[in-house]
């Protein structure tokens, strides 16, 4: 695949302007991929920027940056912090590289995420490949990879380093939201809030109390509602009819994210026709580890079934004010 490009010295937010595009000498960029997966990721990321009139400002853009975050998650570099600097301009954020050590990717990620949501943007990074365990200090993000500029991003799973590609869940968010800002047709499409210096994301969201259950799942058989299996293999029962004090926070709960598309795979590197993708929704499985503070322990996927959409289910759930991060302490930015 070949794209035309030109070297320019302008902010990323100006790249789509005609007067900028006309500057410089065009060059060919060859992008090599091992299979359909690479091209699909590229396609999804490019869809974010095909509309040159779309704003980059977090509070008013319709762009969904889920795939941009996802691509940064799988990148490699000799300086881990560069994975954050490489995407910040796409989100209208400018961090000072002098404020961060070369290996302090966690601190830089917190700074970038804080700038986005505290400017009115949405937390599009939530739900990134759910098979990657949550970051111990900031569980709204997956753990950060061990990177080698000459190799692949690897993640520590049960004491073993695994390539990031093997942990991809093949559930992808759309490239754009249905509307800009906080006026969505369905108010739980995007997730807004604020982030404190300890990395906790606070937000108001519908949620359902869930409780763990022990059940044997025959091979090839799916669980039936109200049971769902989380990505870590645990099974949970959704307690939609549970009644409790209106001010009481649940110990464990499922929090809906937004609509995703599941891409059927032909093999490890190739996907089936995009036309056969299946609509699904992702949920965060959160657990209260301290008074009023939660951490993400896993995720659920669910498809619409039995004539009832997950959208209609969620609308009947109780709304909570939640603070999600940790569970391990994080040093403040200052």
GITACOR-V497724 format. One record per residue. N is the residue number from 0. SS is DSSP state (2 for helix, 1 for strand, 0 for the rest). PHI is phi in degrees with one decimal (999 if undefined). Layout:
N,SS,PHI ; N,SS,PHI
//
This chain:
0,0,999 ; 1,1,-126.6 ; 2,1,-120.4 ; 3,1,-84.7 ; 4,1,-150.0 ; 5,1,-146.0 ; 6,0,-73.0 ; 7,0,-138.3 ; 8,0,-122.0 ; 9,0,-144.5 ; 10,0,-60.7 ; 11,2,-58.0 ; 12,2,-67.5 ; 13,2,-98.7 ; 14,0,-61.2 ; 15,0,-89.3 ; 16,0,-74.7 ; 17,2,-54.8 ; 18,2,-68.1 ; 19,2,-82.8 ; 20,2,-59.1 ; 21,0,-76.4 ; 22,0,-82.9 ; 23,0,90.5 ; 24,0,-104.6 ; 25,1,-60.0 ; 26,1,-132.7 ; 27,1,-92.6 ; 28,1,-117.2 ; 29,1,-96.4 ; 30,0,-111.9 ; 31,0,-100.0 ; 32,0,-137.6 ; 33,0,-81.2 ; 34,0,-174.7 ; 35,2,-61.0 ; 36,2,-59.1 ; 37,2,-64.9 ; 38,2,-69.3 ; 39,2,-66.0 ; 40,2,-60.9 ; 41,2,-63.5 ; 42,2,-59.1 ; 43,2,-64.2 ; 44,2,-67.0 ; 45,2,-65.8 ; 46,2,-61.9 ; 47,0,-62.6 ; 48,0,-121.1 ; 49,0,-76.1 ; 50,0,-97.9 ; 51,0,-68.8 ; 52,0,-87.4 ; 53,0,-73.6 ; 54,0,-69.4 ; 55,0,-98.8 ; 56,0,-67.5 ; 57,0,-53.3 ; 58,0,-76.8 ; 59,0,-129.6 ; 60,0,-82.8 ; 61,0,-95.8 ; 62,1,-65.8 ; 63,0,-102.7 ; 64,0,-95.5 ; 65,2,-55.2 ; 66,2,-71.6 ; 67,2,-64.0 ; 68,2,-60.1 ; 69,2,-65.0 ; 70,2,-63.9 ; 71,2,-63.9 ; 72,2,-64.4 ; 73,2,-98.0 ; 74,0,-77.1 ; 75,0,-125.2 ; 76,0,-163.2 ; 77,0,-72.3 ; 78,0,-118.6 ; 79,0,-53.2 ; 80,0,-65.6 ; 81,2,-65.9 ; 82,2,-65.0 ; 83,2,-83.9 ; 84,2,-62.4 ; 85,2,-70.7 ; 86,2,-116.5 ; 87,2,-62.7 ; 88,2,-65.2 ; 89,2,-65.7 ; 90,2,-110.9 ; 91,0,60.5 ; 92,0,-123.9 ; 93,0,-130.2 ; 94,0,-94.8 ; 95,0,-87.0 ; 96,2,-56.2 ; 97,2,-69.2 ; 98,2,-82.7 ; 99,0,-131.9 ; 100,0,-74.9 ; 101,0,-58.2 ; 102,0,-99.7 ; 103,0,-90.0 ; 104,2,-67.4 ; 105,2,-63.6 ; 106,2,-63.0 ; 107,2,-67.9 ; 108,2,-64.3 ; 109,2,-61.3 ; 110,2,-63.8 ; 111,2,-66.5 ; 112,2,-60.9 ; 113,2,-63.1 ; 114,2,-60.0 ; 115,2,-65.3 ; 116,2,-73.1 ; 117,2,-73.5 ; 118,0,-92.4 ; 119,0,100.9 ; 120,0,-83.5 ; 121,0,-101.2 ; 122,0,-85.3 ; 123,0,-69.3 ; 124,0,-77.4 ; 125,0,-61.4 ; 126,0,83.2 ; 127,0,-58.4 ; 128,0,-19.4 ; 129,0,-71.3 ; 130,0,-81.2 ; 131,0,-85.1 ; 132,0,-59.0 ; 133,1,-64.1 ; 134,0,-65.0 ; 135,0,-62.5 ; 136,0,-96.6 ; 137,1,-149.4 ; 138,0,-70.8 ; 139,0,-71.7 ; 140,0,-110.6 ; 141,1,-71.1 ; 142,0,-58.6 ; 143,0,-87.6 ; 144,0,-76.7 ; 145,1,-84.0 ; 146,0,-114.2 ; 147,0,-139.1 ; 148,0,-56.6 ; 149,0,-97.2 ; 150,0,-126.9 ; 151,0,-114.4 ; 152,0,-74.5 ; 153,1,-124.8 ; 154,1,-124.0 ; 155,1,-86.8 ; 156,1,-121.8 ; 157,0,51.1 ; 158,0,80.0 ; 159,1,-126.1 ; 160,1,-80.3 ; 161,1,-121.9 ; 162,1,-64.4 ; 163,2,-57.8 ; 164,2,-58.7 ; 165,2,-70.1 ; 166,2,-105.3 ; 167,0,-67.5 ; 168,0,-96.8 ; 169,0,63.3 ; 170,1,-109.7 ; 171,1,-122.5 ; 172,1,-77.3 ; 173,0,-68.3 ; 174,0,-80.4 ; 175,1,-146.9 ; 176,0,-84.7 ; 177,0,-70.3 ; 178,0,-155.3 ; 179,0,-93.1 ; 180,0,67.8 ; 181,0,-100.1 ; 182,0,-109.6 ; 183,0,-62.5 ; 184,0,-61.8 ; 185,0,-108.7 ; 186,0,-65.3 ; 187,0,-104.0 ; 188,0,-67.0 ; 189,0,-101.8 ; 190,0,-115.7 ; 191,0,-109.8 ; 192,0,174.9 ; 193,1,-146.7 ; 194,1,-121.7 ; 195,0,-93.0 ; 196,0,-71.0 ; 197,0,-92.6 ; 198,0,86.9 ; 199,0,-88.1 ; 200,1,-92.7 ; 201,1,-105.2 ; 202,1,-159.8 ; 203,1,-107.9 ; 204,1,-157.2 ; 205,1,-64.1 ; 206,1,-156.4 ; 207,1,-126.8 ; 208,1,-64.9 ; 209,1,-128.7 ; 210,1,-130.3 ; 211,1,-73.4 ; 212,1,-134.3 ; 213,0,-107.4 ; 214,0,-151.4 ; 215,0,-88.4 ; 216,0,-108.9 ; 217,0,-58.8 ; 218,0,-57.9 ; 219,0,81.5 ; 220,0,-108.6 ; 221,0,-93.7 ; 222,0,-72.8 ; 223,0,-107.1 ; 224,0,-55.8 ; 225,0,-97.0 ; 226,1,-98.3 ; 227,1,-137.5 ; 228,1,-96.5 ; 229,0,-78.1 ; 230,0,-67.4 ; 231,0,-88.9 ; 232,0,92.4 ; 233,0,-79.1 ; 234,1,-115.9 ; 235,1,-132.9 ; 236,1,-105.3 ; 237,1,-80.7 ; 238,0,-101.9 ; 239,0,-65.0 ; 240,0,-96.4 ; 241,0,-69.8 ; 242,0,-108.6 ; 243,0,-153.6 ; 244,0,-56.8 ; 245,0,-63.2 ; 246,0,-93.9 ; 247,0,-82.1 ; 248,0,-88.4 ; 249,0,-71.6 ; 250,0,-76.1 ; 251,1,-136.5 ; 252,1,-153.8 ; 253,1,-104.9 ; 254,1,-114.4 ; 255,1,-70.7 ; 256,1,-95.2 ; 257,1,-156.9 ; 258,1,-72.8 ; 259,1,-126.4 ; 260,1,-116.4 ; 261,1,-91.9 ; 262,0,-94.5 ; 263,0,-62.4 ; 264,1,-102.3 ; 265,0,-87.7 ; 266,0,-159.3 ; 267,0,-58.5 ; 268,0,-113.0 ; 269,0,-116.0 ; 270,1,-110.3 ; 271,0,-75.9 ; 272,0,-54.8 ; 273,2,-58.7 ; 274,2,-62.0 ; 275,2,-97.7 ; 276,0,-65.1 ; 277,1,-111.8 ; 278,1,-73.6 ; 279,1,-149.5 ; 280,1,-130.3 ; 281,1,-107.3 ; 282,1,-125.0 ; 283,1,-84.1 ; 284,1,-97.7 ; 285,1,-113.0 ; 286,1,-133.0 ; 287,1,-79.6 ; 288,1,-104.4 ; 289,1,-152.3 ; 290,0,-54.2 ; 291,0,74.2 ; 292,1,-123.2 ; 293,1,-120.2 ; 294,1,-134.1 ; 295,1,-80.5 ; 296,1,-108.8 ; 297,1,-171.6 ; 298,1,-137.0 ; 299,1,-118.1 ; 300,1,-117.8 ; 301,1,-151.2 ; 302,0,-105.4 ; 303,0,-65.0 ; 304,1,-155.0 ; 305,0,54.3 ; 306,0,74.2 ; 307,1,-120.4 ; 308,0,-81.7 ; 309,2,-66.8 ; 310,2,-59.3 ; 311,2,-69.4 ; 312,2,-64.8 ; 313,2,-60.8 ; 314,2,-62.0 ; 315,0,-90.8 ; 316,0,-80.1 ; 317,1,-78.5 ; 318,1,-98.4 ; 319,1,-128.3 ; 320,1,-98.8 ; 321,1,-121.1 ; 322,1,-127.5 ; 323,1,-122.1 ; 324,0,-179.3 ; 325,1,44.8 ; 326,0,-81.9 ; 327,0,-76.5 ; 328,0,-67.3 ; 329,0,-125.0 ; 330,0,-65.4 ; 331,0,-61.7 ; 332,0,-67.6 ; 333,0,-95.0
//
